[in-house]
Amino acid sequence: MRKFRVNKEKGLTARGIRKGLLILAALFILAGCSNPGSGLDNYPYEPDTPAPASHEGTFVSDHGSMNFAGDGKSIIIDFDSELASLTGLPEGCRKGTYAFLSGDLPPNGSFPVRYDIAHEMQITIDGQSSVIDVGIVSEDGKSSQVGINVVTPERIPMLFLEDGFISVLFQKEDNRFVTRFFFQESYGSDYDRWVICRLDYENGSYTVSFKPEGIKEEETVILQADKAFADSLKEILYEFNVDSWNGFDKKSEGVMDGAGFTLHVVFSDGSGIEANGYMEWPEHYGISSEAILELFSEACGISGI
């Protein structure tokens, strides 16, 4: 079993930082209030976009699972002893309810909110409730991302402080697999500088094509790959929430010989991802594109990418 990710350097917790910012915001509102007797109007942020559909299906981590009925309230948890200890919830398979919360908004407290703006998750089992921070620990373990779009339809990242940050990432169990993948990075008009990564699935086998920067198209590396390669690629797409790129199509006008990208993904169930950009990039583009290039270069035995 993989160990919890722990940062031994102590510092401000995600909750502590958030509470500090919320208190400052509350003081600012109080200072500008024309009627001191009316109280503080400190309530959760309300996005002007449609609320995402409730979680449905099974989400798994290295320390257990959570199954959601799709009704926005029913949950079945199955936590191991370590996660049960961290959450204060019972070990093993238990039925209960859940809600996503705003986090403390003084003086009004915490409110139920849609999960894409949540700072906390409340799970109740047999009348026993536990409120758990949600957030993503940085690569160096010294900071965390909290707030908007931390919880997505495909992931629920729990965040704890136990001699440092501890992250437990639940990801939606998904039986889809990649049947076609095309990723291209372009750098100006020099085609030899372009990078092209491609994966095709046909008749039960995978074919990888890779053209790194600086070589001609006729020198493209082509080889057969196994399911482990396709699974690793799918894991990158999930880890960096590349699904959220679908529909991204932005261009910075007036820039000549700039950089751009194209992404085309098809899954076994017919769903997919389409994204394009020119001098404009979706969230997590840098780190996810780096992971994709590293995967393809290692598979093709090319170093220095």
C-alpha positions in Angstrom: 0.0 0.0 0.0 1.3 3.4 -0.9 2.0 5.6 2.1 0.2 8.9 2.7 2.0 11.8 1.2 3.4 13.8 4.1 5.3 17.1 4.2 7.4 17.2 7.4 7.9 21.0 7.1 5.2 22.5 9.2 3.4 25.7 8.1 0.1 27.3 7.6 -2.7 24.8 6.9 -5.0 25.2 4.0 -7.9 25.7 6.5 -5.9 28.2 8.5 -5.0 30.2 5.3 -8.6 30.1 4.2 -10.0 31.2 7.5 -7.5 34.1 7.7 -8.6 35.3 4.2 -12.3 34.9 5.1 -11.8 36.9 8.3 -10.1 39.7 6.4 -12.9 39.7 3.9 -15.5 39.9 6.7 -13.6 42.9 8.3 -13.5 44.7 4.9 -17.3 44.2 4.5 -17.9 45.5 8.0 -15.8 48.6 7.5 -17.8 49.5 4.4 -21.2 48.7 5.9 -23.4 51.8 6.0 -25.7 50.3 8.7 -23.6 48.8 11.5 -26.7 47.2 13.0 -27.6 45.1 10.0 -24.8 42.5 10.5 -22.3 41.0 8.1 -23.5 39.8 4.7 -20.9 37.0 4.5 -22.2 34.2 2.3 -20.8 31.7 -0.2 -19.8 32.7 -3.7 -22.5 31.8 -6.2 -21.2 31.0 -9.7 -23.3 32.1 -12.7 -22.9 28.8 -14.4 -25.2 25.7 -14.1 -24.5 23.5 -11.1 -22.7 20.3 -12.0 -24.5 17.0 -11.8 -24.2 15.1 -8.5 -21.5 12.5 -8.2 -22.5 9.0 -9.2 -20.6 5.8 -9.2 -17.5 4.6 -7.3 -14.5 6.7 -6.4 -11.4 4.9 -5.3 -8.2 5.8 -3.5 -5.3 3.8 -2.0 -7.1 3.8 1.3 -10.7 3.0 0.4 -13.7 3.9 -1.7 -16.8 6.0 -1.8 -19.9 5.1 -3.8 -22.4 7.8 -4.7 -26.0 7.1 -5.7 -26.3 10.3 -7.8 -29.0 11.9 -5.6 -26.6 14.4 -4.0 -26.9 12.9 -0.5 -26.5 9.1 -0.3 -23.0 7.6 0.1 -21.4 4.3 1.0 -17.9 4.5 2.3 -15.3 1.7 2.7 -12.3 3.2 4.5 -9.2 1.4 5.8 -8.0 1.9 9.3 -5.6 4.7 8.5 -8.2 6.8 6.7 -10.8 6.0 9.3 -8.5 7.4 11.9 -7.8 10.5 10.0 -11.5 11.2 9.3 -12.9 10.0 12.6 -15.3 7.8 10.8 -15.9 4.0 11.2 -13.6 1.6 9.3 -15.1 -0.7 6.7 -18.2 -0.6 4.6 -20.9 1.8 5.9 -23.9 3.7 4.5 -24.5 7.3 5.2 -25.1 10.8 3.8 -22.8 13.6 2.6 -22.8 17.2 1.7 -20.2 19.7 0.4 -19.7 22.8 2.5 -18.4 26.4 1.9 -16.1 26.3 4.9 -16.4 28.7 7.9 -17.8 32.2 6.8 -17.8 34.3 10.1 -20.1 35.0 11.7 -22.6 32.8 9.7 -20.7 29.5 9.8 -20.5 27.0 7.0 -23.1 26.5 4.3 -24.0 23.6 1.9 -22.7 24.5 -1.5 -22.2 22.9 -5.0 -19.1 20.8 -5.0 -17.1 22.8 -7.6 -16.8 25.7 -5.1 -16.5 23.6 -1.9 -13.8 23.8 0.8 -15.1 20.9 2.9 -17.0 17.6 2.7 -19.2 16.5 5.5 -19.9 12.7 5.8 -22.4 11.4 8.3 -22.5 7.7 9.3 -25.0 6.5 12.0 -25.5 10.0 13.3 -21.7 10.6 13.5 -20.5 13.5 11.3 -17.1 14.4 10.2 -16.1 17.6 8.3 -13.1 17.0 6.0 -11.1 19.6 4.1 -10.8 19.2 0.4 -7.7 20.3 -1.4 -4.7 19.3 -3.6 -1.2 19.1 -2.1 1.5 20.7 -4.3 4.3 18.6 -5.7 6.8 19.8 -3.1 4.2 19.2 -0.3 4.6 22.7 1.1 1.3 24.2 -0.1 -2.1 23.2 -1.3 -4.8 24.3 -3.7 -8.3 24.8 -2.3 -11.5 26.3 -3.5 -12.9 26.6 -7.0 -12.7 23.4 -9.2 -10.7 21.4 -6.6 -13.6 18.9 -6.5 -14.6 17.8 -10.0 -16.9 15.2 -11.5 -13.9 12.8 -11.6 -12.0 13.5 -8.4 -12.5 14.3 -4.7 -9.2 15.2 -3.0 -9.3 15.0 0.8 -6.8 17.1 2.7 -5.4 16.5 6.2 -2.7 18.0 8.5 -0.8 15.3 10.4 2.8 16.4 10.9 2.5 18.1 7.5 0.0 18.0 4.6 -1.6 14.7 3.8 -3.6 14.2 0.6 -5.9 11.3 -0.2 -7.2 11.5 -3.7 -10.4 9.7 -4.7 -10.8 9.3 -8.4 -13.9 8.0 -10.3 -13.6 4.4 -11.3 -13.7 4.4 -15.0 -13.7 1.3 -17.3 -13.2 3.4 -20.5 -9.9 3.1 -22.3 -8.3 5.4 -24.9 -8.8 4.3 -28.5 -7.3 7.3 -30.2 -5.0 10.0 -28.9 -3.5 12.8 -30.9 -1.5 15.6 -29.3 0.5 18.3 -31.2 2.6 21.2 -30.0 3.5 23.7 -32.7 6.3 26.3 -32.6 6.0 28.8 -35.4 6.2 27.8 -39.0 9.1 25.4 -38.7 7.5 22.0 -38.9 10.6 20.3 -37.7 10.2 21.9 -34.4 6.7 20.6 -33.9 6.0 17.7 -31.5 3.4 15.1 -32.3 2.3 12.2 -30.0 -0.2 9.7 -31.2 -1.8 6.5 -29.9 -4.2 4.3 -32.0 -6.1 1.2 -30.8 -7.1 -1.3 -33.4 -7.9 -5.0 -33.4 -6.8 -5.4 -29.8 -3.4 -3.7 -30.2 -1.9 -0.3 -29.6 0.4 1.6 -32.0 2.4 4.6 -30.7 3.8 7.3 -33.0 6.1 10.0 -31.7 7.8 12.9 -33.5 9.9 14.9 -31.0 11.0 18.4 -31.6 13.9 18.8 -34.0 13.4 15.8 -36.2 11.7 15.5 -39.6 8.4 13.8 -40.1 9.9 10.8 -41.9 12.0 10.1 -38.8 8.9 9.6 -36.6 9.2 6.7 -34.2 6.5 4.1 -34.6 6.2 1.1 -32.3 3.7 -1.3 -30.7 2.6 -0.6 -27.1 0.8 -2.5 -24.4 -2.2 -1.8 -22.3 0.1 -0.5 -19.5 1.1 2.4 -21.7 -2.5 3.2 -22.5 -3.4 3.1 -18.8 -0.5 5.4 -18.0 -1.7 7.9 -20.6 -5.3 7.7 -19.2 -3.9 8.3 -15.7 -2.2 11.5 -16.8 -5.5 12.7 -18.4 -7.3 12.1 -15.1 -4.6 13.4 -12.8 -4.6 16.8 -14.4 -8.3 16.9 -15.2 -7.7 17.1 -18.9 -11.4 16.3 -19.5 -12.1 19.8 -18.4 -10.2 21.0 -21.6 -13.0 19.7 -23.8 -14.3 22.6 -25.9 -11.3 24.9 -25.2 -10.6 26.9 -28.4 -8.7 30.2 -27.8 -6.3 32.1 -29.9 -4.3 35.2 -29.2 -4.7 37.4 -32.3 -1.8 39.3 -33.7 0.9 37.0 -32.6 3.1 35.7 -35.4 5.1 32.5 -35.2 3.8 31.7 -31.7 3.2 28.4 -30.0 0.0 26.4 -30.0 -1.5 23.0 -29.4 -4.1 20.5 -30.6 -5.6 17.7 -28.5 -7.9 15.0 -29.8 -8.9 12.0 -27.6 -11.5 9.3 -28.2 -12.5 6.8 -25.5 -14.0 3.3 -25.9 -17.5 4.6 -25.1 -17.4 7.2 -27.8 -16.8 10.1 -25.5 -13.8 12.3 -26.1 -11.8 15.5 -25.6 -11.3 18.2 -28.2 -9.1 21.3 -27.5 -7.1 23.8 -29.4 -5.1 26.9 -28.5 -2.7 29.4 -29.9 -0.7 31.4 -27.3 -3.6 30.5 -24.9 -3.5 27.5 -22.6 -6.0 25.6 -20.4 -5.5 24.9 -16.7 -2.6 22.6 -15.9 -1.4 22.6 -19.5 2.3 23.0 -18.7 2.6 20.1 -16.3 0.3 17.8 -18.1 1.9 18.3 -21.5 5.3 17.7 -19.9 4.0 14.4 -18.5 2.6 13.3 -21.9 5.9 14.1 -23.6 7.9 12.2 -21.0 5.6 9.1 -21.3 6.0 9.0 -25.1 9.7 9.7 -25.1 10.4 7.0 -22.5 8.4 4.5 -24.5 10.3 5.3 -27.7 13.7 5.3 -26.0 14.3 9.0 -26.6 16.0 11.1 -24.0 16.4 14.8 -23.5 12.8 15.7 -24.3 
